[in-house]
């Protein structure tokens, strides 16, 4: 997708640049995507005496994985995500809103879900997908301005002209989003199942998801769309258009599956 965008914007030269860009982005994503996402949300590492920290520590011990770093995001909307390239370098981030509205059992369900992503090694590919989706959105923005100001390509290239640039502006971010959907939706159910088991009872996570469904639709979060797939529920839930292309399965379906485990 990056190569296609580069070729349309700048012909053969653009495709070469896009190839180098894609390689660089994959390298950066592998080693630094967790720091990029955490800094994007101005996450602050929590002290060991915070209840989110010791709940995470207890669950990590139960799961038999190294203790991840724990971060707080200063947002009112309740939400959470995990990041890092492997269990040894993992981090769990929760919003202030999540810490405030969840009881201990519900927090255990949510954090257990995130540790499920850690132990199944979902977080690397989800974080890389988020980083690359952000890069694609950035290139789509370049394509938009190139179309407006009449960007030039190689004379022997017939990649679509202005119409091609406009198509990239519209469809490239959608393509990145569809890739994220395919990755994320298939992994959420497994993480839910793991979270239900590690926290002690499926109803803990089911109760948390009910609260998340209610609050995320009412409280806005200044979230970066490219990172939507990383959160336990979509931080863009209040946006009706975003719901059509959500990277998450229906919350009601997730709750129903958890209730079948009772």
Secondary structure, DSSP 8 states (H G I E B T S, - for coil): -HHHHHHHHHHHHHHHHHHHHHHHHHHHHHHHHHHHHHHHTT-EE--TTSHHHHHHHHHHHHHT----EEEEE--SS--EEEE-SSGGG-EEEEEHHHHHH--HHHHHHHHHHHHHHHHTTHHHHHHHHHHHHHHHHHHHHHHHHHHHHT----TT--S-HHHHHHHHHHHHHHHHHHHHHHHHHHHHHHHHHHHHHHHS-HHHHHHHHHHHHHHHHHS-----GGGGGGBSS-TTTT-HHHHHT-SS--HHHHHHHHHTT-
